[in-house]
């Protein structure tokens, strides 16, 4: 029994679409690293684990563009928070020392 060439072409197109599904999803989600996901999918997609990893990667959110700036701001905020807490503790200790030194008649 011979298959019709159009059926074979449709089956081949469907197989290629399923194979490159992770790259298509990454393109639809406008991933910033679309080329890397597509290359990963093309090279390692023939293995089931490679295809699943490419699919997982394609479904992830885009990383923030200014990630380094955000990390720097967060570190700066935490340093300032620690400094202000140490300063407040130092002021409280200093006030406690001064209140102990004052004569009782004042």
Helices and strands as residue ranges (DSSP letters): H 5-19, H 21-28, H 34-44, H 48-59, H 67-101
